[in-house]
């Protein structure tokens, strides 16, 4: 097993300096060439006493990355997670990178950094819990977050900007005479991927036009169609004014559309339905089709792989953030 001391001796630095470089310590200033040599020494298989360079280079393996956030998405975010994961896996396949699903960072800690099964980096789809995030530095692996950016100084990230899409959403429906906007979806702590950003952009746009505050109806995670029907019926009883309903998922929207028809309201007429993050099959099969705000989920996954591959190749010190725009389809 290669140790920190052996890496330091091979490169000609102190063990402490080698450890700080390998853990991506942003406070340490070191040249690109020295950084590259340290990482190459760490990645190389342990050399036998007297082994030649050609012998020690045999058996080179493909890159392996751990994928966090698998199966952890609640409710409406599950489809988004699946699309991001498919983008990650396609990009990995094109690059010859092995993608290893992990339940949490503890799973990565269980893999020896010197074994043939070691991980070269991590991609996290969505947010991690605070205790999980606290474990990441101990791994010493470059990490890319998709849909969140917990530390811009340490971790790469690929995120979505919803501001332009929400501006277009508001302009589109105010242009058709709508002055009332109601959100139906998850409430409570806004820690699901992208939800806080979406709602903040929508609230900001409405407030700037004097149309705020945004009215919100909180849906439980269970039985989304029934929740959409119940909350829509409640909102329609409160006002007959033309209302644009912004819904978190296609299943909520399907129930809401049923409630609107039962109340004698015209869907896409005086009760407009806008579904966030594409809306899935329900949005595409509805009649008339729901308007949607979509994010390039698969492209987010592909971009994360590109960023991680770049950081592994260049050993760059500074983190990068890639921002992709959501789009309104109405």
DRENMARRO-245359 format. One record per residue: residue in one letter; y, z, x of N, C-alpha, C in turn. Coordinates in steps of 0.1 Angstrom, whole numbers, padded with zeros to 4 digits, always signed. Layout:
aYZXYZXYZX
...
***
This chain:
x-0012+0000+0008+0000+0000+0000+0012+0000+0009
x+0022-0009+0006+0034-0010+0013+0043+0001+0008
x+0049+0009+0017+0058+0020+0014+0073+0016+0016
x+0082+0024+0011+0096+0022+0013+0099+0022+0028
x+0092+0032+0035+0094+0033+0050+0090+0020+0057
x+0079+0014+0053+0074+0002+0060+0084-0009+0057
x+0089-0010+0045+0099-0021+0041+0111-0019+0050
x+0116-0007+0051+0128-0004+0059+0126-0007+0073
x+0114-0004+0079+0111-0007+0093+0111-0022+0095
x+0104-0029+0086+0103-0043+0088+0116-0050+0088
x+0126-0046+0079+0139-0052+0078+0149-0047+0088
x+0147-0034+0092+0156-0028+0101+0168-0020+0094
x+0165-0014+0083+0174-0005+0076+0168+0008+0074
x+0176+0018+0069+0171+0031+0066+0163+0030+0053
x+0154+0039+0051+0146+0040+0039+0154+0042+0027
x+0165+0050+0028+0174+0053+0017+0181+0040+0013
x+0186+0032+0023+0193+0020+0019+0183+0010+0012
x+0171+0009+0017+0161+0000+0011+0158+0004-0003
x+0157+0017-0006+0154+0022-0019+0166+0019-0029
x+0178+0021-0024+0190+0018-0032+0191+0003-0035
x+0188-0006-0026+0189-0020-0029+0178-0024-0039
x+0166-0018-0037+0155-0022-0047+0157-0016-0061
x+0165-0006-0062+0168+0000-0075+0181-0006-0081
x+0187-0017-0075+0199-0023-0079+0211-0014-0081
x+0212-0005-0071+0223+0004-0071+0237-0003-0070
x+0245-0004-0080+0257-0012-0080+0268-0006-0070
x+0266+0007-0066+0276+0013-0057+0274+0009-0042
x+0263+0003-0039+0259-0001-0026+0264-0015-0022
x+0272-0016-0012+0276-0029-0008+0267-0034+0004
x+0261-0046+0001+0252-0051+0011+0252-0066+0010
x+0251-0073+0022+0251-0088+0022+0240-0094+0015
x+0242-0107+0010+0231-0114+0003+0219-0116+0012
x+0221-0119+0025+0210-0122+0033+0201-0110+0035
x+0207-0098+0038+0200-0086+0040+0193-0082+0027
x+0199-0084+0015+0193-0081+0003+0181-0089+0000
x+0182-0102+0004+0171-0111+0002+0159-0107+0011
x+0161-0103+0023+0151-0099+0032+0144-0086+0027
x+0151-0077+0021+0146-0064+0016+0136-0068+0004
x+0141-0076-0005+0133-0079-0016+0120-0088-0012
x+0122-0096-0003+0110-0104+0002+0100-0095+0009
x+0105-0085+0016+0095-0075+0022+0088-0067+0012
x+0095-0063+0001+0089-0056-0010+0079-0064-0018
x+0082-0077-0019+0073-0085-0028+0061-0090-0020
x+0062-0090-0007+0050-0095+0001+0038-0085+0000
x+0026-0091+0000+0014-0082+0001+0014-0074+0014
x+0009-0062+0013+0008-0054+0026+0000-0062+0036
x+0005-0062+0049-0001-0069+0059-0010-0060+0067
x-0022-0065+0070-0032-0058+0079-0026-0057+0093
x-0030-0047+0100-0026-0046+0114-0031-0059+0121
x-0022-0067+0127-0026-0078+0135-0027-0091+0126
x-0024-0090+0113-0026-0102+0105-0015-0112+0108
x-0018-0125+0107-0008-0135+0110+0001-0137+0098
x+0012-0144+0100+0021-0147+0088+0014-0156+0078
x+0006-0165+0083-0001-0174+0073-0011-0167+0065
x-0018-0157+0072-0028-0149+0064-0021-0141+0054
x-0010-0134+0057-0003-0125+0048+0003-0133+0036
x+0005-0145+0038+0011-0153+0027+0002-0159+0017
x-0012-0157+0020-0021-0163+0011-0022-0155-0002
x-0027-0162-0013-0029-0155-0025-0016-0152-0033
x-0005-0161-0030+0007-0159-0038+0005-0160-0053
x+0011-0151-0060+0009-0151-0075+0021-0156-0082
x+0019-0159-0095+0031-0163-0104+0039-0150-0107
x+0052-0153-0111+0060-0142-0115+0054-0136-0128
x+0056-0123-0130+0052-0116-0142+0063-0108-0147
x+0067-0109-0160+0077-0102-0166+0072-0094-0178
x+0077-0082-0180+0074-0074-0191+0083-0076-0203
x+0078-0077-0215+0086-0080-0227+0086-0067-0235
x+0098-0061-0237+0100-0049-0245+0105-0053-0258
x+0104-0044-0268+0109-0046-0282+0099-0054-0290
x+0087-0055-0286+0077-0062-0294+0072-0054-0306
x+0073-0059-0318+0068-0052-0330+0077-0040-0334
x+0088-0038-0327+0096-0026-0331+0107-0029-0341
x+0109-0042-0345+0120-0045-0353+0118-0041-0368
x+0127-0033-0373+0126-0029-0387+0131-0040-0397
x+0124-0041-0408+0129-0049-0420+0133-0063-0416
x+0146-0066-0419+0151-0080-0418+0151-0085-0404
x+0151-0076-0394+0153-0081-0380+0140-0086-0375
x+0128-0084-0382+0115-0088-0377+0115-0103-0374
x+0120-0111-0383+0119-0126-0381+0128-0130-0369
x+0139-0123-0367+0148-0126-0356+0140-0123-0343
x+0134-0111-0342+0126-0107-0330+0115-0118-0327
x+0108-0122-0337+0098-0132-0335+0103-0145-0329
x+0115-0150-0335+0121-0162-0329+0125-0160-0315
x+0131-0149-0312+0135-0146-0298+0123-0146-0289
x+0113-0139-0293+0101-0139-0285+0095-0153-0282
x+0095-0161-0293+0089-0175-0291+0097-0182-0281
x+0111-0180-0281+0119-0187-0270+0116-0182-0256
x+0114-0169-0255+0110-0163-0242+0097-0169-0237
x+0087-0169-0246+0074-0174-0242+0074-0188-0238
x+0081-0197-0246+0082-0211-0242+0088-0213-0229
x+0099-0206-0226+0106-0207-0214+0098-0202-0202
x+0090-0191-0204+0081-0186-0194+0070-0197-0191
x+0065-0203-0201+0054-0212-0199+0059-0224-0191
x+0071-0229-0194+0077-0240-0186+0078-0237-0172
x+0082-0224-0169+0084-0220-0155+0072-0214-0148
x+0061-0214-0155+0049-0208-0149+0049-0193-0147
x+0057-0186-0156+0059-0172-0155+0049-0165-0165
x+0042-0155-0161+0034-0148-0171+0042-0137-0178
x+0040-0137-0191+0048-0128-0200+0039-0117-0205
x+0042-0104-0202+0033-0093-0206+0040-0084-0216
x+0035-0084-0229+0040-0075-0239+0039-0061-0236
x+0049-0053-0237+0049-0039-0235+0053-0031-0247
x+0048-0019-0249+0052-0011-0261+0065-0004-0258
x+0067+0000-0245+0079+0008-0242+0079+0008-0226
x+0091+0013-0220+0092+0013-0206+0081+0022-0199
x+0075+0031-0206+0065+0040-0200+0053+0031-0196
x+0050+0020-0204+0039+0011-0201+0042+0004-0188
x+0054+0001-0185+0057-0005-0172+0056+0004-0161
x+0059+0017-0163+0057+0027-0153+0043+0029-0148
x+0034+0026-0158+0020+0028-0155+0014+0017-0146
x+0022+0006-0144+0017-0005-0135+0022-0003-0121
x+0014-0002-0112+0018+0000-0098+0026-0011-0093
x+0038-0008-0086+0046-0018-0081+0040-0026-0070
x+0029-0022-0065+0023-0029-0053+0010-0035-0057
x+0006-0035-0070-0007-0041-0074-0005-0056-0077
x-0016-0064-0078-0014-0078-0082-0009-0079-0096
x-0010-0069-0104-0005-0069-0118+0009-0064-0119
x+0016-0062-0108+0030-0056-0109+0039-0065-0116
x+0049-0060-0122+0060-0067-0129+0071-0070-0120
x+0077-0082-0122+0089-0086-0114+0102-0083-0121
x+0101-0082-0134+0113-0079-0142+0110-0077-0156
x+0120-0074-0164+0118-0070-0178+0128-0077-0187
x+0124-0081-0199+0133-0086-0209+0131-0077-0221
x+0142-0071-0227+0142-0063-0238+0148-0070-0250
x+0140-0072-0261+0145-0078-0273+0151-0068-0282
x+0164-0068-0283+0171-0057-0291+0174-0045-0283
x+0177-0034-0290+0182-0022-0283+0169-0013-0280
x+0171-0005-0270+0161+0005-0267+0167+0019-0272
x+0157+0028-0275+0162+0042-0278+0168+0048-0266
x+0176+0058-0267+0183+0064-0256+0173+0069-0245
x+0162+0075-0250+0152+0081-0240+0145+0069-0233
x+0143+0058-0240+0137+0047-0233+0146+0040-0223
x+0159+0039-0227+0169+0034-0218+0170+0042-0205
x+0169+0055-0207+0170+0064-0196+0159+0063-0185
x+0148+0057-0190+0136+0055-0180+0138+0042-0172
x+0146+0033-0176+0147+0020-0169+0150+0021-0155
x+0160+0029-0151+0163+0029-0136+0152+0033-0127
x+0143+0041-0133+0131+0045-0125+0122+0034-0122
x+0122+0023-0130+0114+0012-0127+0119+0003-0116
x+0132+0003-0114+0137-0005-0103+0135-0020-0105
x+0135-0024-0118+0132-0038-0121+0145-0045-0127
x+0148-0057-0123+0159-0064-0130+0156-0066-0144
x+0165-0063-0153+0163-0063-0168+0173-0071-0175
x+0169-0079-0185+0178-0086-0193+0177-0081-0207
x+0188-0078-0214+0187-0074-0228+0191-0086-0237
x+0184-0088-0248+0188-0098-0257+0193-0092-0270
x+0205-0095-0274+0211-0090-0286+0218-0077-0285
x+0218-0071-0273+0225-0059-0270+0229-0059-0255
x+0239-0050-0252+0243-0049-0238+0247-0035-0235
x+0237-0027-0232+0239-0012-0230+0247-0009-0218
x+0247-0017-0207+0254-0014-0195+0257-0027-0188
x+0269-0031-0189+0273-0044-0183+0274-0044-0168
x+0274-0032-0162+0275-0032-0148+0261-0032-0141
x+0251-0029-0149+0237-0028-0143+0228-0040-0148
x+0228-0042-0161+0218-0051-0167+0224-0064-0172
x+0217-0075-0170+0221-0088-0176+0219-0087-0191
x+0226-0096-0198+0224-0096-0213+0227-0109-0218
x+0221-0112-0230+0224-0124-0238+0227-0119-0252
x+0239-0121-0256+0244-0116-0269+0250-0127-0278
x+0252-0123-0290+0258-0132-0300+0272-0128-0304
x+0281-0138-0305+0294-0135-0310+0295-0140-0324
x+0297-0131-0333+0298-0134-0348+0312-0136-0353
x+0322-0134-0345+0336-0135-0350+0339-0148-0356
x+0336-0159-0349+0340-0172-0354+0333-0175-0367
x+0320-0172-0368+0312-0175-0380+0317-0167-0391
x+0321-0154-0389+0326-0146-0400+0340-0151-0405
x+0348-0155-0395+0361-0161-0399+0359-0173-0408
x+0350-0182-0404+0347-0194-0413+0342-0190-0426
x+0333-0180-0426+0327-0175-0439+0339-0170-0449
x+0348-0162-0443+0358-0157-0452+0368-0168-0456
x+0371-0177-0447+0380-0188-0451+0374-0197-0461
x+0361-0200-0460+0354-0209-0469+0355-0203-0483
x+0351-0190-0485+0351-0185-0499+0364-0181-0504
x+0374-0177-0496+0387-0175-0501+0393-0188-0505
x+0390-0199-0498+0395-0212-0502+0390-0216-0516
x+0378-0211-0520+0372-0214-0533+0377-0203-0543
x+0386-0194-0540+0391-0185-0549+0385-0171-0549
x+0376-0168-0540+0370-0155-0539+0379-0145-0532
x+0380-0134-0538+0388-0123-0532+0380-0110-0530
x+0368-0110-0535+0360-0098-0535+0347-0101-0526
x+0345-0092-0516+0333-0094-0508+0325-0081-0508
x+0312-0083-0510+0303-0071-0510+0291-0074-0500
x+0288-0064-0492+0277-0065-0483+0265-0057-0489
x+0253-0063-0489+0241-0056-0493+0231-0057-0482
x+0227-0045-0477+0218-0044-0466+0216-0030-0461
x+0211-0029-0449+0208-0016-0443+0221-0009-0440
x+0221+0004-0442+0233+0012-0439+0228+0023-0429
x+0236+0034-0428+0232+0044-0419+0236+0040-0405
x+0229+0046-0394+0233+0042-0380+0231+0027-0378
x+0242+0020-0374+0241+0006-0372+0236+0002-0358
x+0223+0005-0357+0217+0003-0344+0207-0008-0343
x+0205-0015-0355+0196-0027-0355+0203-0038-0348
x+0195-0047-0342+0201-0058-0334+0211-0066-0341
x+0224-0066-0336+0234-0074-0341+0241-0069-0353
x+0235-0060-0361+0241-0056-0374+0255-0050-0372
x+0257-0041-0362+0270-0036-0360+0281-0046-0357
x+0277-0056-0349+0286-0067-0345+0289-0075-0357
x+0280-0079-0365+0282-0087-0377+0292-0080-0387
x+0289-0067-0390+0297-0060-0399+0311-0058-0394
x+0312-0055-0381+0326-0053-0375+0334-0066-0376
x+0328-0077-0373+0335-0090-0374+0339-0093-0388
x+0330-0090-0398+0334-0093-0412+0345-0083-0417
x+0344-0071-0413+0354-0061-0417+0368-0065-0411
x+0368-0069-0398+0380-0072-0392+0387-0084-0398
x+0379-0094-0401+0385-0106-0408+0390-0103-0422
x+0383-0095-0430+0388-0091-0443+0401-0083-0442
x+0401-0073-0433+0413-0065-0432+0425-0072-0428
x+0423-0082-0419+0434-0090-0414+0441-0098-0425
x+0432-0102-0435+0437-0110-0447+0441-0101-0458
x+0441-0088-0457+0444-0079-0468+0434-0079-0479
x+0421-0082-0475+0410-0082-0485+0401-0071-0483
x+0403-0062-0474+0394-0051-0471+0398-0039-0481
x+0390-0028-0480+0378-0027-0471+0366-0034-0477
x+0357-0037-0468+0344-0043-0472+0336-0033-0481
x+0332-0038-0493+0324-0029-0501+0309-0031-0496
x+0302-0020-0495+0288-0020-0490+0279-0013-0500
x+0267-0020-0502+0257-0014-0510+0245-0012-0501
x+0240+0000-0500+0229+0003-0490+0216+0001-0496
x+0208-0007-0489+0194-0010-0493+0184-0003-0485
x+0173+0002-0491+0163+0008-0483+0154-0003-0477
x+0146+0001-0467+0138-0009-0460+0126-0014-0469
x+0121-0006-0478+0110-0009-0486+0114-0018-0498
x+0105-0027-0502+0106-0036-0514+0120-0043-0514
x+0123-0051-0505+0137-0057-0504+0140-0065-0516
x+0131-0073-0523+0134-0080-0534+0139-0071-0546
x+0132-0060-0548+0136-0051-0558+0149-0044-0555
x+0151-0041-0542+0164-0035-0538+0176-0045-0540
x+0173-0058-0537+0184-0068-0539+0187-0069-0553
x+0177-0069-0562+0179-0071-0576+0187-0059-0582
x+0183-0046-0577+0190-0034-0582+0204-0034-0578
x+0207-0036-0565+0221-0035-0560+0230-0046-0565
x+0224-0058-0567+0232-0069-0572+0236-0066-0586
x+0227-0061-0595+0230-0058-0608+0240-0047-0609
x+0240-0037-0600+0250-0027-0600+0263-0032-0597
x+0264-0041-0587+0277-0047-0583+0283-0056-0594
x+0274-0063-0601+0279-0072-0611+0284-0064-0623
x+0278-0052-0626+0283-0044-0637+0297-0039-0634
x+0300-0036-0621+0313-0030-0617+0325-0040-0619
x+0322-0053-0617+0333-0063-0618+0328-0076-0621
x+0335-0084-0629+0332-0098-0632+0340-0107-0624
x+0348-0102-0615+0355-0111-0606+0346-0119-0597
x+0350-0132-0594+0342-0140-0585+0340-0132-0572
x+0327-0131-0568+0324-0122-0556+0315-0130-0547
x+0318-0129-0534+0309-0134-0523+0300-0122-0518
x+0287-0123-0520+0278-0113-0516+0272-0117-0502
x+0274-0108-0492+0268-0111-0479+0256-0102-0478
x+0244-0108-0476+0232-0101-0477+0225-0102-0463
x+0218-0091-0460+0212-0089-0447+0199-0098-0445
x+0192-0101-0456+0180-0109-0454+0178-0118-0466
x+0169-0128-0464+0166-0137-0475+0158-0131-0486
x+0150-0120-0483+0143-0114-0494+0153-0105-0503
x+0163-0099-0497+0173-0092-0505+0180-0103-0513
x+0183-0114-0508+0191-0125-0515+0182-0130-0527
x+0169-0131-0525+0161-0136-0536+0161-0127-0548
x+0161-0114-0545+0162-0104-0556+0176-0105-0562
x+0186-0106-0554+0200-0106-0559+0202-0118-0568
x+0196-0130-0564+0198-0142-0572+0192-0140-0585
x+0180-0134-0586+0174-0131-0599+0183-0123-0608
x+0189-0112-0602+0198-0103-0610+0210-0111-0615
x+0215-0120-0606+0227-0128-0611+0224-0136-0622
x+0212-0143-0622+0208-0152-0633+0206-0144-0646
x+0200-0132-0644+0197-0123-0656+0210-0119-0662
x+0221-0117-0654+0234-0113-0659+0242-0125-0664
x+0237-0137-0664+0244-0148-0668+0255-0153-0658
x+0253-0149-0646+0263-0154-0636+0257-0166-0628
x+0266-0174-0624+0262-0187-0617+0261-0185-0602
x+0249-0186-0597+0247-0185-0583+0253-0196-0576
x+0261-0193-0565+0269-0203-0558+0281-0208-0567
x+0283-0201-0578+0294-0204-0586+0304-0192-0585
x+0303-0182-0595+0311-0170-0594+0304-0159-0587
x+0292-0161-0583+0285-0151-0575+0279-0159-0563
x+0286-0160-0552+0282-0167-0540+0273-0158-0532
x+0262-0163-0526+0253-0156-0518+0253-0162-0504
x+0255-0153-0494+0255-0157-0480+0245-0148-0473
x+0235-0154-0466+0224-0146-0460+0227-0146-0444
x+0226-0135-0438+0228-0134-0424+0215-0137-0416
x+0217-0142-0404+0206-0146-0395+0195-0155-0401
x+0201-0165-0409+0192-0176-0413+0186-0174-0427
x+0181-0162-0429+0175-0159-0442+0161-0162-0444
x+0155-0169-0434+0140-0172-0435+0137-0182-0446
x+0125-0181-0450+0120-0191-0460+0127-0190-0473
x+0130-0178-0477+0137-0176-0490+0150-0184-0491
x+0158-0184-0480+0171-0191-0480+0169-0206-0481
x+0159-0211-0474+0157-0226-0474+0151-0231-0487
x+0143-0223-0494+0136-0227-0506+0144-0224-0519
x+0155-0216-0518+0162-0213-0530+0169-0225-0536
x+0172-0224-0549+0178-0235-0556+0190-0229-0564
x+0202-0232-0561+0207-0240-0549+0204-0232-0536
x+0204-0238-0525+0202-0231-0512+0213-0221-0509
x+0209-0210-0504+0218-0200-0500+0226-0205-0488
x+0239-0201-0487+0246-0203-0475+0241-0193-0465
x+0242-0196-0452+0236-0187-0442+0245-0187-0429
x+0244-0175-0423+0250-0173-0410+0238-0172-0400
x+0237-0182-0391+0225-0183-0382+0229-0180-0368
x+0219-0174-0361+0220-0172-0347+0210-0180-0340
x+0213-0185-0328+0203-0193-0320+0193-0184-0314
x+0184-0179-0322+0175-0168-0317+0166-0173-0306
x+0159-0185-0308+0150-0190-0298+0158-0193-0285
x+0170-0198-0286+0178-0201-0274+0182-0188-0267
x+0184-0177-0274+0187-0164-0268+0175-0161-0259
x+0163-0162-0264+0151-0159-0256+0150-0168-0243
x+0153-0181-0245+0152-0190-0234+0163-0187-0223
x+0175-0183-0228+0185-0180-0219+0182-0167-0211
x+0176-0157-0218+0172-0145-0211+0162-0148-0199
x+0153-0157-0201+0144-0160-0190+0151-0167-0179
x+0161-0176-0182+0169-0183-0172+0176-0173-0164
x+0182-0163-0171+0190-0153-0163+0181-0144-0154
x+0170-0140-0159+0161-0132-0151+0156-0140-0139
x+0152-0152-0142+0147-0160-0130+0158-0162-0120
x+0170-0164-0124+0181-0165-0115+0183-0152-0107
x+0182-0141-0113+0185-0128-0106+0173-0126-0096
x+0161-0129-0100+0150-0127-0091+0151-0136-0079
x+0156-0149-0081+0157-0158-0070+0168-0155-0061
x+0180-0151-0066+0192-0150-0058+0194-0135-0053
x+0187-0126-0061+0189-0111-0058+0204-0108-0059
x+0211-0114-0068+0225-0111-0069+0227-0096-0074
x+0238-0091-0069+0242-0077-0072+0247-0075-0086
x+0256-0084-0090+0264-0082-0102+0257-0087-0115
x+0258-0080-0125+0251-0084-0138+0259-0095-0145
x+0252-0103-0153+0259-0114-0160+0256-0112-0175
x+0266-0116-0183+0265-0116-0197+0267-0130-0203
x+0257-0135-0210+0258-0148-0217+0261-0146-0231
x+0271-0153-0237+0275-0151-0251+0273-0164-0258
x+0265-0164-0268+0262-0176-0277+0269-0173-0291
x+0273-0184-0297+0280-0182-0310+0271-0184-0322
x+0273-0175-0332+0266-0177-0345+0274-0188-0352
x+0267-0194-0363+0273-0205-0370+0271-0203-0385
x+0281-0207-0393+0280-0207-0407+0275-0220-0412
x+0265-0220-0421+0260-0232-0428+0262-0230-0443
x+0272-0237-0449+0275-0235-0463+0276-0248-0471
***
